[in-house]
Amino acid sequence: MLAVSPMTSFQPDVFSAELIRLRTDAHLSQRTLARWSGVSNTAISALEAGDAPAPHPSMLSKLARGLATSGYGVIDDRKSETAYLALMRAAGYVPAVLAQVAVIDWREALMAKGFRPDQSHIVDQILDDMTSKRLNDHQRDQVLSAVTSMLEALRVTSPER
């Protein structure tokens, strides 16, 4: 699997607070989140205690789906996407400027970061891939790596605004 690391230093206390907030807002115990996400109760406990390293995006995806599962086992895709974005931001994978907007607004945020109008098809493809439920973990890692590289390139080549 492709190695992926947060864009910024992982801060366990920031991530811990966000995971606890999302879990309690969803009215879930750690055990219920573990059951619905497929992430062990031990791992969830360690993340919430701030005793774990930065979780991999695939684990964050599982947690997000668990957080968006109803008592009837139905997953709310919009809640899942929102939770995934919040967890990715808290873990340091997604810059705050992008994490503050909804997934559907990523296109405008990326365009505002320096993509030219003639490059909009590239942004659309990235977003389609990133939000696609058909991607396996390796493909999600590749998309995340590509987005990270582009944002880094923009940071280097774009003048300060």
C-alpha positions as YAML, in Angstrom:
chain: A
units: angstrom
residues:
- id: 1
  name: MET
  ca: [0.00, 0.00, 0.00]
- id: 2
  name: LEU
  ca: [1.20, 3.49, -0.83]
- id: 3
  name: ALA
  ca: [2.59, 5.29, 2.19]
- id: 4
  name: VAL
  ca: [0.58, 8.38, 2.98]
- id: 5
  name: SER
  ca: [1.44, 10.84, 5.70]
- id: 6
  name: PRO
  ca: [-0.38, 13.94, 6.90]
- id: 7
  name: MET
  ca: [0.52, 17.24, 5.22]
- id: 8
  name: THR
  ca: [1.05, 18.79, 8.63]
- id: 9
  name: SER
  ca: [2.27, 17.38, 11.91]
- id: 10
  name: PHE
  ca: [-0.27, 15.02, 13.41]
- id: 11
  name: GLN
  ca: [-1.65, 16.41, 16.65]
- id: 12
  name: PRO
  ca: [-3.26, 13.56, 18.60]
- id: 13
  name: ASP
  ca: [-5.22, 15.92, 20.88]
- id: 14
  name: VAL
  ca: [-6.81, 17.74, 17.91]
- id: 15
  name: PHE
  ca: [-7.73, 14.46, 16.23]
- id: 16
  name: SER
  ca: [-8.96, 12.96, 19.50]
- id: 17
  name: ALA
  ca: [-11.27, 15.90, 20.19]
- id: 18
  name: GLU
  ca: [-12.75, 15.74, 16.68]
- id: 19
  name: LEU
  ca: [-13.36, 11.99, 16.79]
- id: 20
  name: ILE
  ca: [-15.01, 12.27, 20.21]
- id: 21
  name: ARG
  ca: [-17.16, 15.18, 18.98]
- id: 22
  name: LEU
  ca: [-18.30, 13.30, 15.88]
- id: 23
  name: ARG
  ca: [-19.01, 10.11, 17.83]
- id: 24
  name: THR
  ca: [-20.97, 11.84, 20.61]
- id: 25
  name: ASP
  ca: [-22.89, 13.98, 18.08]
- id: 26
  name: ALA
  ca: [-23.91, 10.71, 16.41]
- id: 27
  name: HIS
  ca: [-24.96, 9.35, 19.83]
- id: 28
  name: LEU
  ca: [-22.66, 6.34, 19.49]
- id: 29
  name: SER
  ca: [-20.62, 4.47, 22.05]
- id: 30
  name: GLN
  ca: [-17.11, 3.39, 21.13]
- id: 31
  name: ARG
  ca: [-18.37, -0.19, 20.90]
- id: 32
  name: THR
  ca: [-21.19, 0.69, 18.52]
- id: 33
  name: LEU
  ca: [-18.83, 2.74, 16.33]
- id: 34
  name: ALA
  ca: [-16.44, -0.22, 16.31]
- id: 35
  name: ARG
  ca: [-19.21, -2.58, 15.23]
- id: 36
  name: TRP
  ca: [-20.50, -0.30, 12.44]
- id: 37
  name: SER
  ca: [-17.10, 0.83, 11.17]
- id: 38
  name: GLY
  ca: [-15.11, -2.39, 11.37]
- id: 39
  name: VAL
  ca: [-12.38, -0.55, 13.32]
- id: 40
  name: SER
  ca: [-11.58, -2.27, 16.60]
- id: 41
  name: ASN
  ca: [-12.82, -0.84, 19.87]
- id: 42
  name: THR
  ca: [-9.22, -0.85, 21.08]
- id: 43
  name: ALA
  ca: [-8.08, 1.29, 18.14]
- id: 44
  name: ILE
  ca: [-10.95, 3.75, 18.63]
- id: 45
  name: SER
  ca: [-10.18, 3.99, 22.33]
- id: 46
  name: ALA
  ca: [-6.48, 4.65, 21.61]
- id: 47
  name: LEU
  ca: [-7.33, 7.33, 19.03]
- id: 48
  name: GLU
  ca: [-9.68, 9.07, 21.43]
- id: 49
  name: ALA
  ca: [-7.12, 8.90, 24.23]
- id: 50
  name: GLY
  ca: [-4.47, 10.44, 21.95]
- id: 51
  name: ASP
  ca: [-2.32, 7.32, 22.27]
- id: 52
  name: ALA
  ca: [-2.20, 6.32, 18.59]
- id: 53
  name: PRO
  ca: [-0.22, 7.50, 15.57]
- id: 54
  name: ALA
  ca: [-1.92, 9.26, 12.67]
- id: 55
  name: PRO
  ca: [-4.58, 6.91, 11.31]
- id: 56
  name: HIS
  ca: [-4.44, 5.94, 7.63]
- id: 57
  name: PRO
  ca: [-7.09, 7.52, 5.35]
- id: 58
  name: SER
  ca: [-8.65, 4.08, 4.80]
- id: 59
  name: MET
  ca: [-9.27, 3.83, 8.57]
- id: 60
  name: LEU
  ca: [-10.75, 7.33, 8.52]
- id: 61
  name: SER
  ca: [-13.07, 6.25, 5.71]
- id: 62
  name: LYS
  ca: [-14.25, 3.28, 7.78]
- id: 63
  name: LEU
  ca: [-14.80, 5.47, 10.84]
- id: 64
  name: ALA
  ca: [-16.73, 8.02, 8.75]
- id: 65
  name: ARG
  ca: [-19.03, 5.32, 7.38]
- id: 66
  name: GLY
  ca: [-19.58, 4.00, 10.90]
- id: 67
  name: LEU
  ca: [-20.39, 7.49, 12.15]
- id: 68
  name: ALA
  ca: [-22.97, 7.85, 9.36]
- id: 69
  name: THR
  ca: [-24.72, 4.52, 9.99]
- id: 70
  name: SER
  ca: [-28.22, 4.63, 11.41]
- id: 71
  name: GLY
  ca: [-29.63, 2.22, 13.97]
- id: 72
  name: TYR
  ca: [-31.10, 0.32, 11.03]
- id: 73
  name: GLY
  ca: [-27.71, -0.21, 9.40]
- id: 74
  name: VAL
  ca: [-28.31, 2.38, 6.66]
- id: 75
  name: ILE
  ca: [-25.39, 4.65, 5.75]
- id: 76
  name: ASP
  ca: [-26.12, 8.31, 5.03]
- id: 77
  name: ASP
  ca: [-23.61, 9.13, 2.26]
- id: 78
  name: ARG
  ca: [-23.70, 12.89, 2.90]
- id: 79
  name: LYS
  ca: [-22.98, 12.39, 6.62]
- id: 80
  name: SER
  ca: [-20.22, 9.93, 5.71]
- id: 81
  name: GLU
  ca: [-18.57, 12.43, 3.35]
- id: 82
  name: THR
  ca: [-18.83, 15.22, 5.92]
- id: 83
  name: ALA
  ca: [-17.37, 13.02, 8.68]
- id: 84
  name: TYR
  ca: [-14.58, 11.79, 6.38]
- id: 85
  name: LEU
  ca: [-13.59, 15.35, 5.49]
- id: 86
  name: ALA
  ca: [-13.64, 16.39, 9.16]
- id: 87
  name: LEU
  ca: [-11.47, 13.41, 10.16]
- id: 88
  name: MET
  ca: [-9.05, 13.98, 7.26]
- id: 89
  name: ARG
  ca: [-8.69, 17.63, 8.32]
- id: 90
  name: ALA
  ca: [-8.23, 16.74, 11.98]
- id: 91
  name: ALA
  ca: [-5.55, 14.17, 11.07]
- id: 92
  name: GLY
  ca: [-3.69, 16.76, 8.98]
- id: 93
  name: TYR
  ca: [-4.29, 15.24, 5.54]
- id: 94
  name: VAL
  ca: [-6.49, 18.04, 4.22]
- id: 95
  name: PRO
  ca: [-5.57, 21.70, 4.52]
- id: 96
  name: ALA
  ca: [-8.01, 23.66, 6.67]
- id: 97
  name: VAL
  ca: [-8.93, 25.92, 3.76]
- id: 98
  name: LEU
  ca: [-10.39, 22.93, 1.92]
- id: 99
  name: ALA
  ca: [-11.82, 21.20, 4.98]
- id: 100
  name: GLN
  ca: [-13.99, 24.18, 5.85]
- id: 101
  name: VAL
  ca: [-16.14, 23.70, 2.76]
- id: 102
  name: ALA
  ca: [-18.49, 20.87, 1.87]
- id: 103
  name: VAL
  ca: [-17.25, 18.18, -0.52]
- id: 104
  name: ILE
  ca: [-19.40, 19.62, -3.31]
- id: 105
  name: ASP
  ca: [-17.60, 22.96, -2.86]
- id: 106
  name: TRP
  ca: [-14.10, 21.46, -3.25]
- id: 107
  name: ARG
  ca: [-14.13, 22.35, -6.95]
- id: 108
  name: GLU
  ca: [-14.51, 26.06, -6.25]
- id: 109
  name: ALA
  ca: [-11.93, 25.88, -3.45]
- id: 110
  name: LEU
  ca: [-9.37, 24.19, -5.70]
- id: 111
  name: MET
  ca: [-10.09, 26.63, -8.53]
- id: 112
  name: ALA
  ca: [-9.58, 29.51, -6.08]
- id: 113
  name: LYS
  ca: [-6.20, 28.02, -5.07]
- id: 114
  name: GLY
  ca: [-4.81, 28.68, -8.54]
- id: 115
  name: PHE
  ca: [-6.16, 26.27, -11.15]
- id: 116
  name: ARG
  ca: [-6.93, 28.06, -14.40]
- id: 117
  name: PRO
  ca: [-10.41, 27.70, -16.01]
- id: 118
  name: ASP
  ca: [-8.92, 25.52, -18.78]
- id: 119
  name: GLN
  ca: [-7.75, 23.10, -16.05]
- id: 120
  name: SER
  ca: [-11.24, 22.63, -14.56]
- id: 121
  name: HIS
  ca: [-11.57, 19.18, -16.14]
- id: 122
  name: ILE
  ca: [-8.57, 18.05, -14.06]
- id: 123
  name: VAL
  ca: [-10.18, 19.32, -10.86]
- id: 124
  name: ASP
  ca: [-13.48, 17.64, -11.80]
- id: 125
  name: GLN
  ca: [-11.72, 14.30, -12.38]
- id: 126
  name: ILE
  ca: [-9.88, 14.52, -9.06]
- id: 127
  name: LEU
  ca: [-13.09, 15.27, -7.19]
- id: 128
  name: ASP
  ca: [-15.00, 12.54, -8.99]
- id: 129
  name: ASP
  ca: [-12.28, 10.03, -8.08]
- id: 130
  name: MET
  ca: [-12.00, 11.28, -4.50]
- id: 131
  name: THR
  ca: [-15.73, 11.03, -3.79]
- id: 132
  name: SER
  ca: [-16.28, 7.83, -5.74]
- id: 133
  name: LYS
  ca: [-17.37, 4.86, -3.66]
- id: 134
  name: ARG
  ca: [-15.74, 2.51, -6.20]
- id: 135
  name: LEU
  ca: [-12.16, 3.31, -5.25]
- id: 136
  name: ASN
  ca: [-10.17, 0.76, -3.30]
- id: 137
  name: ASP
  ca: [-7.72, 1.86, -0.59]
- id: 138
  name: HIS
  ca: [-4.75, 1.95, -2.97]
- id: 139
  name: GLN
  ca: [-6.62, 4.13, -5.46]
- id: 140
  name: ARG
  ca: [-7.80, 6.50, -2.71]
- id: 141
  name: ASP
  ca: [-4.17, 6.81, -1.58]
- id: 142
  name: GLN
  ca: [-3.11, 7.65, -5.13]
- id: 143
  name: VAL
  ca: [-5.79, 10.34, -5.45]
- id: 144
  name: LEU
  ca: [-4.88, 11.78, -2.06]
- id: 145
  name: SER
  ca: [-1.22, 11.81, -3.04]
- id: 146
  name: ALA
  ca: [-2.04, 13.58, -6.32]
- id: 147
  name: VAL
  ca: [-4.13, 16.23, -4.58]
- id: 148
  name: THR
  ca: [-1.40, 16.73, -1.98]
- id: 149
  name: SER
  ca: [1.23, 17.15, -4.70]
- id: 150
  name: MET
  ca: [-0.89, 19.65, -6.59]
- id: 151
  name: LEU
  ca: [-1.57, 21.69, -3.49]
- id: 152
  name: GLU
  ca: [2.14, 21.70, -2.67]
- id: 153
  name: ALA
  ca: [2.93, 22.81, -6.24]
- id: 154
  name: LEU
  ca: [0.36, 25.59, -5.98]
- id: 155
  name: ARG
  ca: [1.85, 26.70, -2.68]
- id: 156
  name: VAL
  ca: [5.29, 26.92, -4.31]
- id: 157
  name: THR
  ca: [4.23, 28.56, -7.61]
- id: 158
  name: SER
  ca: [1.34, 30.78, -6.51]
- id: 159
  name: PRO
  ca: [2.07, 34.28, -5.25]
- id: 160
  name: GLU
  ca: [0.81, 35.09, -1.77]
- id: 161
  name: ARG
  ca: [-2.65, 36.58, -1.79]
...
